[in-house]
Amino acid sequence: MELQRIAHALDADFICGPDDWEKISIESVVASDLMSDVLMSDRDDLLLITSLSTEQSIRSAGIVGSEVVVIANNKTVTEGMVELAGDQGIALFCTRYPKYEACVRLGRIMEP
């Protein structure tokens, strides 16, 4: 599924990312604030939803190969996060929805 459709479903604000972020393909979603759980993921085309608004969430996304991080609960995104996401080519978004609501919304549009 194209990231642009996901961003629309989450009413997500684009913070930063590669020029062609709209065309990033997402096949899997991981939602967690425990980065140790995220690091156990071995899926491709991964989107990370978290309310952990720290650079660690961006670092963890980079380690597992996630091209997209969505910060939930309308948390503030730090300059360090923006800089790190830019350096790693990770698209960074923020949504007002809690993680659970974001997952429900994504589940609805990702069902076959």
N, C-alpha and C positions, 0 to 999 in steps of 0.2 A: 504494500500500500504506500502511496506517495505521502511524504511528510506534510505537504501542504494541506491535504485532507485531514490529517491527524491534528495539525495545528488549529484548523478551523473547528473541529469537533471539541477541542479543549478550550476554545476561545483564548488561545495562548498568545502571549506577546513575544515576538521575535526579539531577542537580545543581541545575538551575534551568530555568525556562522559563515560557511563558505558561500560564494556567490550563487552556486546552483543548489542551495539547500532545499528548494521546493521539490527537487527531483530525487532526493534521497529516498531509497526504498526501505520500508520497515516491515519486518516479518514477525518480530518477537518483542515483547514488552516485559521489563523487570521493574517492579515497584518495591522499593525498600529504602529505609534510612540506615540500615546496617550494611556498610560497604563490604564487610566480610562475606555477607550473603551474595552481594553483587559479584564479587570476585570469583564465586563458584560457578558463575554462568558460563556456558560454552555455546551459546546460540549465535547465529549470524544475523546481520541486519537488525541490530538490537536498539531499542529505545529505553532509556532509564528514566523512571519517574521517581523523584525523591523530594522530601521536604528538608533535606540536609543542605543548607545553603552555605556550603564551604568549598574550598578548593579541593578537598578530599573527594568530593563527589565527581568532580571533573577528572581528577587523576584516576579514580577507579573506573570511570567510563572509558578512559583512554586505554587502560590495561586490558579490559575485556573486549575492546574494539567497537564500542558503541559510538555511533556517529552523532547521537542526539541525547541531550539531557533536558528534561522538563522539571523545573522546580515548582513544586505544588504549594498550596496554601498561601499563595501570594507573598511568599517570603522574599526578602530583599536579596538581590544578586549583587555580590561584591565586585569591585574592580578587579581583584585578583582572579576571581572566577572567569570574568570576561576575558582577561588577558590570557589565562591558561587555556580556555576553550578556543580562543583564536589561534594560539600557538599550535594546538593539537588538531585543528580543523573540525572541531566539534560544534554542532549547531546547539545553541542554548536558548531555551524558552522559559517563560514563567506563566503559570496559570493560577487563577484564583481558587480553583477547585481543590479540595483535599485529595489525597492520593486515591482513596477509595472511589470517590466520584469520578475522578479522571480515568481510573481503570474500567469502571462501568461504561463510561462514554466510549472508550476505545473498544471495549468488548462488543458493543453494539455495532460499530462500523466495521470491525474486523471479522465478524462472523461470516461464513460463506453463505 
